Amino acid sequence: MGERSVWERQVAKPDPDVSGYATRIARDWNVKASGVGYVTRFDVDKRFLDSYEVQQAGGQTILEYWIPAEDLDEFNAHIAGLIEVVAEFR
């Protein structure tokens, strides 16, 4: 974390409702499973994300991209800017 990306492109902006969902996952699931949970914020090159469909998860108002594990290296290469930790739960 904290490394700058070389991507200078249009980035996808998160849905403001996602932060509540991310907090619930980090606090309620990740802490139980591993003792700590983080909520992070970062931008991703929109042209890369456009190749994936938005999926409904956890309820009608929660929409997210599902990136297959085999595509994570490419996804990581398209992160624009810094990854910011906005909350930590223990």
C-alpha positions in Angstrom: 0.0 0.0 0.0 1.1 3.6 -0.5 2.7 3.0 -3.9 1.6 5.2 -6.8 0.3 3.6 -10.0 1.6 4.6 -13.4 -2.0 4.6 -14.7 -3.2 8.1 -15.6 -6.6 7.2 -17.0 -10.3 7.7 -16.3 -11.1 5.9 -13.1 -14.3 4.3 -11.8 -15.8 6.1 -8.9 -17.3 4.0 -6.1 -21.0 4.0 -5.2 -21.3 5.9 -1.9 -23.4 3.1 -0.4 -20.6 0.6 -0.8 -18.7 1.9 2.3 -21.4 0.7 4.7 -21.3 -2.7 3.1 -17.5 -2.8 3.2 -17.6 -1.9 6.9 -20.1 -4.7 7.7 -17.9 -7.2 5.8 -14.7 -6.0 7.5 -16.1 -5.7 11.0 -18.6 -8.6 11.1 -17.0 -11.3 8.9 -13.3 -10.6 8.5 -12.6 -10.0 12.2 -14.3 -13.3 13.1 -12.4 -15.2 10.4 -8.9 -13.6 10.8 -8.9 -11.3 13.8 -8.7 -8.1 11.7 -10.7 -6.4 9.0 -9.9 -3.4 6.8 -11.9 -1.1 4.6 -9.9 0.3 1.8 -10.5 2.9 -0.9 -8.9 3.1 -4.3 -9.6 3.9 -7.9 -9.5 1.5 -10.9 -9.1 2.3 -14.6 -12.7 2.4 -15.8 -11.9 1.0 -19.2 -10.6 -2.2 -17.5 -13.7 -2.5 -15.3 -16.0 -2.1 -18.3 -15.0 -5.6 -19.4 -16.8 -7.0 -16.2 -20.5 -6.9 -15.4 -21.7 -5.3 -12.2 -23.2 -8.0 -9.9 -25.8 -7.8 -7.1 -24.4 -8.9 -3.8 -25.7 -8.9 -0.3 -29.0 -7.2 -1.1 -30.7 -5.3 -3.9 -28.8 -2.0 -3.2 -25.4 -3.6 -3.1 -23.7 -3.7 -6.5 -20.1 -4.7 -7.0 -17.6 -6.0 -9.6 -16.7 -9.7 -9.3 -13.2 -10.1 -10.5 -12.1 -13.7 -11.1 -9.0 -14.8 -9.2 -7.2 -15.5 -12.4 -7.6 -11.8 -13.3 -6.4 -10.3 -10.1 -2.8 -9.5 -11.3 -4.3 -7.5 -14.2 -6.8 -5.9 -11.9 -4.0 -4.8 -9.5 -2.1 -3.4 -12.5 -5.1 -1.1 -13.2 -5.3 0.4 -9.7 -4.9 4.2 -10.2 -3.1 6.1 -7.4 -2.9 5.1 -3.8 -4.7 2.5 -1.8 -6.1 4.1 1.3 -7.1 2.3 4.5 -10.2 4.1 5.7 -11.1 1.8 8.6 -9.6 -1.0 10.7 -11.5 -3.4 13.0 -10.1 -5.9 15.5 
